């Protein structure tokens, strides 16, 4: 049995049309059924399916009126930012604890990713249970309207 060998690629240098048939075939889009995606839903349907062209609407887009954006902050990020916030006068430090009003800074929710190394008194509208646990573990407190998991 003859084994298949890798076919040599030919650049067709020296031949007038380089494998393109007649000289007319390389001009325009007539020899290939149109240019680009032409005829993809008509005479080039099979080629469109083979190459995986997608047409029409796909997926779901939520209406902008229904979208809600929660500006959140992790406790690890807050721990890094705290000294700079005290310097800027946005947060105040007294009795070994730093008190910050995150709602005034534009944050909606405090999340529990990261480590807490200082004692904080944080005022925010919503805080996750893990964020609250980490802050209270260091002796701090979170003043929030709601607590979420």
MDTraj code that builds the backbone (N, CA, C; nanometers):
import mdtraj as md
import numpy as np

residues = "UNK UNK UNK UNK UNK UNK UNK UNK UNK UNK UNK UNK UNK UNK UNK UNK UNK UNK UNK UNK UNK UNK UNK UNK UNK UNK UNK UNK UNK UNK UNK UNK UNK UNK UNK UNK UNK UNK UNK UNK UNK UNK UNK UNK UNK UNK UNK UNK UNK UNK UNK UNK UNK UNK UNK UNK UNK UNK UNK UNK UNK UNK UNK UNK UNK UNK UNK UNK UNK UNK UNK UNK UNK UNK UNK UNK UNK UNK UNK UNK UNK UNK UNK UNK UNK UNK UNK UNK UNK UNK UNK UNK UNK UNK UNK UNK UNK UNK UNK UNK UNK UNK UNK UNK UNK UNK UNK UNK UNK UNK UNK UNK UNK UNK UNK UNK UNK UNK UNK UNK UNK UNK UNK UNK UNK UNK UNK UNK UNK UNK UNK UNK UNK UNK UNK UNK UNK UNK UNK UNK UNK UNK UNK UNK UNK UNK UNK UNK UNK".split()
xyz = np.array([
    [0.0842, -0.1191, 0.0000],
    [0.0000, 0.0000, 0.0000],
    [0.0880, 0.1245, 0.0000],
    [0.0519, 0.2201, -0.0799],
    [0.1292, 0.3433, -0.0903],
    [0.0868, 0.4375, 0.0213],
    [0.1858, 0.4938, 0.0902],
    [0.1539, 0.5884, 0.1977],
    [0.1407, 0.7285, 0.1412],
    [0.0582, 0.8054, 0.2069],
    [0.0378, 0.9436, 0.1637],
    [0.1570, 1.0269, 0.2101],
    [0.2154, 1.0990, 0.1206],
    [0.3255, 1.1883, 0.1566],
    [0.2776, 1.3321, 0.1453],
    [0.3474, 1.4174, 0.2152],
    [0.3102, 1.5588, 0.2113],
    [0.3326, 1.6119, 0.0703],
    [0.2312, 1.6745, 0.0161],
    [0.2389, 1.7236, -0.1201],
    [0.3228, 1.8509, -0.1250],
    [0.4047, 1.8576, -0.2263],
    [0.4897, 1.9749, -0.2429],
    [0.4041, 2.0942, -0.2853],
    [0.4306, 2.2103, -0.2254],
    [0.3559, 2.3296, -0.2647],
    [0.4232, 2.3920, -0.3859],
    [0.3417, 2.4298, -0.4797],
    [0.3939, 2.4874, -0.6032],
    [0.3617, 2.6357, -0.6062],
    [0.4582, 2.7155, -0.6362],
    [0.4337, 2.8591, -0.6441],
    [0.3989, 2.9019, -0.7861],
    [0.4138, 2.8094, -0.8808],
    [0.3780, 2.8346, -1.0208],
    [0.4518, 2.9535, -1.0819],
    [0.5714, 2.9805, -1.0349],
    [0.6479, 3.0883, -1.0973],
    [0.6882, 3.0466, -1.2394],
    [0.6765, 3.1380, -1.3320],
    [0.7095, 3.1090, -1.4708],
    [0.5880, 3.0722, -1.5532],
    [0.4793, 3.0302, -1.4870],
    [0.3562, 3.0054, -1.5618],
    [0.2751, 3.1343, -1.5606],
    [0.2050, 3.1574, -1.6662],
    [0.1431, 3.2888, -1.6842],
    [0.0323, 3.3183, -1.5827],
    [-0.0497, 3.2180, -1.5490],
    [-0.1657, 3.2460, -1.4645],
    [-0.1539, 3.1876, -1.3233],
    [-0.0439, 3.1226, -1.2911],
    [-0.0159, 3.0716, -1.1559],
    [-0.1274, 2.9839, -1.1014],
    [-0.1807, 2.8956, -1.1843],
    [-0.2814, 2.8010, -1.1373],
    [-0.4212, 2.8562, -1.1321],
    [-0.4435, 2.9747, -1.1831],
    [-0.5753, 3.0368, -1.1752],
    [-0.6602, 3.0156, -1.2982],
    [-0.6242, 2.9210, -1.3838],
    [-0.7009, 2.8991, -1.5063],
    [-0.6619, 3.0010, -1.6109],
    [-0.7594, 3.0595, -1.6712],
    [-0.7308, 3.1599, -1.7728],
    [-0.7043, 3.2958, -1.7077],
    [-0.6528, 3.3870, -1.7840],
    [-0.6187, 3.5184, -1.7288],
    [-0.7418, 3.5954, -1.6840],
    [-0.8584, 3.5612, -1.7384],
    [-0.9816, 3.6317, -1.7025],
    [-1.0300, 3.5946, -1.5617],
    [-0.9932, 3.4765, -1.5156],
    [-1.0486, 3.4250, -1.3907],
    [-1.0021, 3.5008, -1.2664],
    [-0.8919, 3.5694, -1.2732],
    [-0.8420, 3.6417, -1.1566],
    [-0.9023, 3.7812, -1.1443],
    [-0.9791, 3.8213, -1.2442],
    [-1.0349, 3.9566, -1.2435],
    [-1.1745, 3.9574, -1.1841],
    [-1.2082, 4.0609, -1.1130],
    [-1.3440, 4.0805, -1.0645],
    [-1.3885, 3.9717, -0.9687],
    [-1.5188, 3.9674, -0.9449],
    [-1.5740, 3.8678, -0.8540],
    [-1.6568, 3.7654, -0.9258],
    [-1.6568, 3.7710, -1.0597],
    [-1.7453, 3.6847, -1.1364],
    [-1.7078, 3.5384, -1.1330],
    [-1.5815, 3.5069, -1.1166],
    [-1.5400, 3.3671, -1.1214],
    [-1.5559, 3.2973, -0.9875],
    [-1.5895, 3.3704, -0.8831],
    [-1.6017, 3.3088, -0.7498],
    [-1.7391, 3.3295, -0.6879],
    [-1.8376, 3.3690, -0.7683],
    [-1.9733, 3.3851, -0.7163],
    [-1.9928, 3.5120, -0.6381],
    [-1.9134, 3.6112, -0.6650],
    [-1.9242, 3.7384, -0.5939],
    [-1.8115, 3.7550, -0.4937],
    [-1.7952, 3.8758, -0.4471],
    [-1.6884, 3.9043, -0.3512],
    [-1.7397, 3.8918, -0.2079],
    [-1.6538, 3.8496, -0.1183],
    [-1.6867, 3.8486, 0.0241],
    [-1.8010, 3.7556, 0.0570],
    [-1.9015, 3.8081, 0.1273],
    [-2.0157, 3.7271, 0.1698],
    [-2.1300, 3.7310, 0.0692],
    [-2.1006, 3.7713, -0.0540],
    [-2.2063, 3.7827, -0.1544],
    [-2.2708, 3.6473, -0.1781],
    [-2.4034, 3.6448, -0.1812],
    [-2.4773, 3.5224, -0.2092],
    [-2.4744, 3.4215, -0.0970],
    [-2.4441, 3.4648, 0.0224],
    [-2.4311, 3.3705, 0.1336],
    [-2.5634, 3.3051, 0.1682],
    [-2.6747, 3.3728, 0.1429],
    [-2.8056, 3.3135, 0.1691],
    [-2.8703, 3.2649, 0.0403],
    [-2.7970, 3.2674, -0.0706],
    [-2.8523, 3.2246, -0.1991],
    [-2.7590, 3.1221, -0.2640],
    [-2.6790, 3.1610, -0.3629],
    [-2.6002, 3.0640, -0.4377],
    [-2.4729, 3.0203, -0.3657],
    [-2.4309, 3.0902, -0.2618],
    [-2.3130, 3.0487, -0.1856],
    [-2.3496, 2.9957, -0.0469],
    [-2.4692, 2.9400, -0.0322],
    [-2.5163, 2.8928, 0.0980],
    [-2.4253, 2.7849, 0.1542],
    [-2.3859, 2.6904, 0.0718],
    [-2.3045, 2.5795, 0.1197],
    [-2.1682, 2.6286, 0.1668],
    [-2.1104, 2.7206, 0.0902],
    [-1.9810, 2.7764, 0.1301],
    [-1.9945, 2.8531, 0.2614],
    [-2.1056, 2.9239, 0.2782],
    [-2.1298, 2.9980, 0.4012],
    [-2.1398, 2.9036, 0.5204],
    [-2.2082, 2.7892, 0.5022],
    [-2.2212, 2.6918, 0.6104],
    [-2.0865, 2.6282, 0.6421],
    [-2.0092, 2.5968, 0.5395],
    [-1.8784, 2.5349, 0.5598],
    [-1.7855, 2.6265, 0.6388],
    [-1.7873, 2.7543, 0.6068],
    [-1.6966, 2.8482, 0.6710],
    [-1.7524, 2.9045, 0.8003],
    [-1.8764, 2.8686, 0.8341],
    [-1.9337, 2.9069, 0.9623],
    [-1.9770, 3.0513, 0.9712],
    [-2.0204, 3.1089, 0.8606],
    [-2.0691, 3.2467, 0.8648],
    [-2.1998, 3.2512, 0.9413],
    [-2.2180, 3.3515, 1.0237],
    [-2.3391, 3.3641, 1.1051],
    [-2.4209, 3.4820, 1.0544],
    [-2.5515, 3.4611, 1.0412],
    [-2.6396, 3.5678, 0.9975],
    [-2.7580, 3.5771, 1.0907],
    [-2.8165, 3.6918, 1.0995],
    [-2.9335, 3.7108, 1.1836],
    [-2.8950, 3.7461, 1.3258],
    [-2.9959, 3.7578, 1.4099],
    [-2.9737, 3.7955, 1.5489],
    [-2.9466, 3.6712, 1.6320],
    [-2.8584, 3.6829, 1.7288],
    [-2.8240, 3.5716, 1.8163],
    [-2.8141, 3.6224, 1.9587],
    [-2.8611, 3.5434, 2.0520],
    [-2.8446, 3.5769, 2.1930],
    [-2.9523, 3.6693, 2.2455],
    [-2.9277, 3.7151, 2.3668],
    [-3.0241, 3.7989, 2.4374],
    [-2.9542, 3.9239, 2.4873],
    [-3.0159, 4.0387, 2.4673],
    [-2.9632, 4.1645, 2.5188],
    [-3.0678, 4.2256, 2.6104],
    [-3.0276, 4.2474, 2.7342],
    [-3.1204, 4.3051, 2.8304],
    [-3.1434, 4.4526, 2.7976],
    [-3.2673, 4.4997, 2.8050],
    [-3.2940, 4.6408, 2.7768],
    [-3.2177, 4.7311, 2.8737],
    [-3.1648, 4.8435, 2.8265],
    [-3.0875, 4.9322, 2.9136],
    [-3.1644, 4.9790, 3.0368],
    [-3.2971, 4.9910, 3.0254],
    [-3.3773, 5.0363, 3.1390],
    [-3.3772, 4.9336, 3.2521],
    [-3.3548, 4.8063, 3.2178],
    [-3.3575, 4.6994, 3.3187],
    [-3.2206, 4.6728, 3.3798],
    [-3.1149, 4.7278, 3.3209],
    [-2.9799, 4.7002, 3.3702],
    [-2.9517, 4.7777, 3.4978],
    [-2.8895, 4.7097, 3.5924],
    [-2.8483, 4.7765, 3.7161],
    [-2.6984, 4.7577, 3.7322],
    [-2.6302, 4.8615, 3.7729],
    [-2.4869, 4.8551, 3.7941],
    [-2.4582, 4.8846, 3.9401],
    [-2.3887, 4.7926, 4.0049],
    [-2.3523, 4.8095, 4.1450],
    [-2.2036, 4.8407, 4.1502],
    [-2.1698, 4.9586, 4.1998],
    [-2.0301, 4.9983, 4.2130],
    [-1.9776, 4.9378, 4.3427],
    [-1.8974, 4.8314, 4.3306],
    [-1.8542, 4.7565, 4.4483],
    [-1.7056, 4.7768, 4.4758],
    [-1.6676, 4.7445, 4.5997],
    [-1.5294, 4.7583, 4.6453],
    [-1.4983, 4.6411, 4.7363],
    [-1.3820, 4.5803, 4.7186],
    [-1.3391, 4.4702, 4.8044],
    [-1.2676, 4.5239, 4.9278],
    [-1.2740, 4.4470, 5.0382],
    [-1.2096, 4.4926, 5.1620],
    [-1.0580, 4.4990, 5.1461],
    [-1.0010, 4.4133, 5.0609],
    [-0.8570, 4.4173, 5.0353],
    [-0.8154, 4.5467, 4.9676],
    [-0.8963, 4.5921, 4.8723],
    [-0.8688, 4.7187, 4.8034],
    [-0.8835, 4.8358, 4.8994],
    [-0.9846, 4.8275, 4.9856],
    [-1.0069, 4.9327, 5.0850],
    [-0.8893, 4.9413, 5.1812],
    [-0.8343, 4.8252, 5.2186],
    [-0.7206, 4.8211, 5.3106],
    [-0.5978, 4.8890, 5.2492],
    [-0.5802, 4.8738, 5.1181],
    [-0.4686, 4.9397, 5.0489],
    [-0.4934, 5.0898, 5.0340],
    [-0.6191, 5.1288, 5.0113],
    [-0.6529, 5.2695, 4.9869],
    [-0.6590, 5.3537, 5.1138],
    [-0.6829, 5.2907, 5.2272],
    [-0.7124, 5.3628, 5.3518],
    [-0.6103, 5.4703, 5.3884],
    [-0.4784, 5.4433, 5.3866],
    [-0.3830, 5.5494, 5.4222],
    [-0.3925, 5.6724, 5.3315],
    [-0.4175, 5.6488, 5.2030],
    [-0.4281, 5.7594, 5.1077],
    [-0.5569, 5.8393, 5.1296],
    [-0.6634, 5.7693, 5.1686],
    [-0.7898, 5.8374, 5.1969],
    [-0.7786, 5.9250, 5.3212],
    [-0.7018, 5.8790, 5.4206],
    [-0.6799, 5.9589, 5.5420],
    [-0.5976, 6.0826, 5.5078],
    [-0.4944, 6.0645, 5.4240],
    [-0.4104, 6.1773, 5.3803],
    [-0.4931, 6.2813, 5.3055],
    [-0.5842, 6.2344, 5.2211],
    [-0.6653, 6.3248, 5.1396],
    [-0.7757, 6.3921, 5.2203],
    [-0.7998, 6.3444, 5.3416],
    [-0.9024, 6.4038, 5.4264],
    [-1.0412, 6.3470, 5.4031],
    [-1.0505, 6.2416, 5.3244],
    [-1.1791, 6.1782, 5.2967],
    [-1.2189, 6.0871, 5.4128],
    [-1.1195, 6.0251, 5.4759],
    [-1.1428, 5.9385, 5.5919],
    [-1.0738, 5.9994, 5.7131],
    [-1.1239, 5.9642, 5.8306],
    [-1.0629, 6.0176, 5.9537],
    [-1.0160, 5.9028, 6.0420],
    [-0.9057, 5.9283, 6.1138],
    [-0.8483, 5.8265, 6.2016],
    [-0.8531, 5.8761, 6.3452],
    [-0.9178, 5.7969, 6.4321],
    [-0.9205, 5.8314, 6.5737],
    [-0.9340, 5.7043, 6.6573],
    [-0.8687, 5.7028, 6.7709],
    [-0.8685, 5.5895, 6.8643],
    [-0.8260, 5.4587, 6.7964],
    [-0.7312, 5.4661, 6.7055],
    [-0.6790, 5.3457, 6.6402],
    [-0.7682, 5.2871, 6.5325],
    [-0.8786, 5.3521, 6.5016],
    [-0.9662, 5.3017, 6.3953],
    [-0.9857, 5.4090, 6.2884],
    [-1.0048, 5.3635, 6.1672],
    [-1.0256, 5.4537, 6.0534],
    [-1.1735, 5.4494, 6.0175],
    [-1.2369, 5.5663, 6.0151],
    [-1.3788, 5.5712, 5.9779],
    [-1.3936, 5.6310, 5.8382],
    [-1.4655, 5.5575, 5.7536],
    [-1.4821, 5.5945, 5.6130],
    [-1.6294, 5.5834, 5.5755],
    [-1.6798, 5.6847, 5.5039],
    [-1.8143, 5.6777, 5.4479],
    [-1.7999, 5.6460, 5.2993],
    [-1.8182, 5.5187, 5.2644],
    [-1.7999, 5.4752, 5.1259],
    [-1.9152, 5.5173, 5.0356],
    [-2.0314, 5.5438, 5.0927],
    [-2.1455, 5.5896, 5.0129],
    [-2.1159, 5.7269, 4.9537],
    [-2.0504, 5.8132, 5.0311],
    [-2.0127, 5.9460, 4.9804],
    [-1.9082, 5.9359, 4.8703],
    [-1.8263, 5.8294, 4.8733],
    [-1.7238, 5.8099, 4.7706],
    [-1.7801, 5.7457, 4.6436],
    [-1.9091, 5.7095, 4.6457],
    [-1.9738, 5.6562, 4.5259],
    [-1.9819, 5.5053, 4.5196],
    [-1.9542, 5.4357, 4.6299],
    [-1.9622, 5.2901, 4.6304],
    [-2.0966, 5.2449, 4.6852],
    [-2.1490, 5.1354, 4.6275],
    [-2.2790, 5.0830, 4.6678],
    [-2.2675, 4.9601, 4.7570],
    [-2.1612, 4.8807, 4.7361],
    [-2.1523, 4.7535, 4.8075],
    [-2.0079, 4.7222, 4.8444],
    [-1.9887, 4.6655, 4.9632],
    [-1.8569, 4.6223, 5.0099],
    [-1.8514, 4.4706, 5.0010],
    [-1.7504, 4.4192, 4.9299],
    [-1.7343, 4.2751, 4.9104],
    [-1.6173, 4.2229, 4.9931],
    [-1.6117, 4.0923, 5.0145],
    [-1.5178, 4.0347, 5.1107],
    [-1.3896, 3.9781, 5.0559],
    [-1.3472, 4.0137, 4.9368],
    [-1.2228, 3.9597, 4.8829],
    [-1.1029, 4.0375, 4.9363],
    [-1.0011, 3.9687, 4.9850],
    [-0.8804, 4.0331, 5.0359],
    [-0.8695, 4.0238, 5.1868],
    [-0.7629, 4.0858, 5.2407],
    [-0.7367, 4.0824, 5.3845],
    [-0.7571, 4.2193, 5.4465],
    [-0.7958, 4.2173, 5.5733],
    [-0.8129, 4.3411, 5.6495],
    [-0.7066, 4.3417, 5.7581],
    [-0.6271, 4.4497, 5.7639],
    [-0.5187, 4.4557, 5.8626],
    [-0.5412, 4.5636, 5.9680],
    [-0.6406, 4.6492, 5.9482],
    [-0.6656, 4.7588, 6.0421],
    [-0.8092, 4.7529, 6.0923],
    [-0.8366, 4.8374, 6.1905],
    [-0.9714, 4.8474, 6.2467],
    [-1.0450, 4.9577, 6.1708],
    [-1.1625, 4.9246, 6.1182],
    [-1.2387, 5.0196, 6.0375],
    [-1.3795, 5.0378, 6.0925],
    [-1.4305, 5.1602, 6.0757],
    [-1.5726, 5.1883, 6.0948],
    [-1.6209, 5.2381, 5.9590],
    [-1.6963, 5.1522, 5.8888],
    [-1.7329, 5.1781, 5.7499],
    [-1.8828, 5.2016, 5.7398],
    [-1.9192, 5.3068, 5.6676],
    [-2.0598, 5.3356, 5.6407],
    [-2.0852, 5.3128, 5.4920],
    [-2.1729, 5.2165, 5.4610],
    [-2.2045, 5.1832, 5.3221],
    [-2.3455, 5.1255, 5.3167],
    [-2.4108, 5.1376, 5.2005],
    [-2.5503, 5.0931, 5.1907],
    [-2.5641, 4.9412, 5.1996],
    [-2.4739, 4.8650, 5.1367],
    [-2.4825, 4.7190, 5.1381],
    [-2.3447, 4.6581, 5.1580],
    [-2.3376, 4.5505, 5.2361],
    [-2.2116, 4.4790, 5.2569],
    [-2.2391, 4.3298, 5.2568],
    [-2.1465, 4.2529, 5.2006],
    [-2.1628, 4.1077, 5.2004],
    [-2.1302, 4.0528, 5.3387],
    [-2.1768, 3.9310, 5.3658],
    [-2.1556, 3.8689, 5.4967],
    [-2.0075, 3.8450, 5.5229],
    [-1.9328, 3.8060, 5.4185],
    [-1.7894, 3.7803, 5.4360],
    [-1.7134, 3.9095, 5.4636],
    [-1.7542, 4.0198, 5.4009],
    [-1.6899, 4.1493, 5.4263],
    [-1.7151, 4.1920, 5.5700],
    [-1.8380, 4.1748, 5.6150],
    [-1.8737, 4.2127, 5.7519],
    [-1.7949, 4.1292, 5.8525],
    [-1.7808, 3.9992, 5.8255],
    [-1.7072, 3.9100, 5.9154],
    [-1.5600, 3.9483, 5.9241],
    [-1.4986, 3.9828, 5.8116],
    [-1.3564, 4.0181, 5.8107],
    [-1.3303, 4.1487, 5.8837],
    [-1.4189, 4.2466, 5.8671],
    [-1.4010, 4.3759, 5.9343],
    [-1.4227, 4.3603, 6.0843],
    [-1.5246, 4.2842, 6.1230],
    [-1.5539, 4.2650, 6.2655],
    [-1.4489, 4.1784, 6.3342],
    [-1.3810, 4.0939, 6.2591],
    [-1.2733, 4.0105, 6.3133],
    [-1.1571, 4.0962, 6.3639],
    [-1.1343, 4.2104, 6.2998],
    [-1.0281, 4.3030, 6.3407],
    [-1.0771, 4.4036, 6.4445],
    [-1.2010, 4.3918, 6.4871],
    [-1.2548, 4.4822, 6.5883],
    [-1.3268, 4.6024, 6.5307],
    [-1.3503, 4.6026, 6.4010],
    [-1.4190, 4.7143, 6.3367],
    [-1.5683, 4.6905, 6.3272],
    [-1.6345, 4.7802, 6.2549],
    [-1.7792, 4.7661, 6.2398],
    [-1.8231, 4.8252, 6.1066],
    [-1.9299, 4.7658, 6.0513],
    [-1.9888, 4.8151, 5.9267],
    [-2.1288, 4.8642, 5.9579],
    [-2.1533, 4.9898, 5.9231],
    [-2.2860, 5.0483, 5.9401],
    [-2.3519, 5.0436, 5.8029],
    [-2.4461, 4.9478, 5.7846],
    [-2.5103, 4.9318, 5.6542],
    [-2.6602, 4.9147, 5.6705],
    [-2.7302, 4.9408, 5.5591],
    [-2.8757, 4.9257, 5.5591],
    [-2.9144, 4.7787, 5.5467],
    [-2.8445, 4.7065, 5.4572],
    [-2.8771, 4.5656, 5.4345],
    [-2.7508, 4.4818, 5.4346],
    [-2.7663, 4.3536, 5.4623],
    [-2.6547, 4.2593, 5.4573],
    [-2.6922, 4.1494, 5.3607],
    [-2.6020, 4.1189, 5.2653],
    [-2.6301, 4.0153, 5.1662],
    [-2.5242, 3.9075, 5.1730],
    [-2.5573, 3.7925, 5.1183],
    [-2.4632, 3.6800, 5.1180],
    [-2.3663, 3.6926, 5.0028],
])
top = md.Topology()
chain = top.add_chain()
for i, resn in enumerate(residues, 1):
    res = top.add_residue(resn, chain, resSeq=i)
    for name in ("N", "CA", "C"):
        top.add_atom(name, md.element.get_by_symbol(name[0]), res)
traj = md.Trajectory(xyz[None], top)
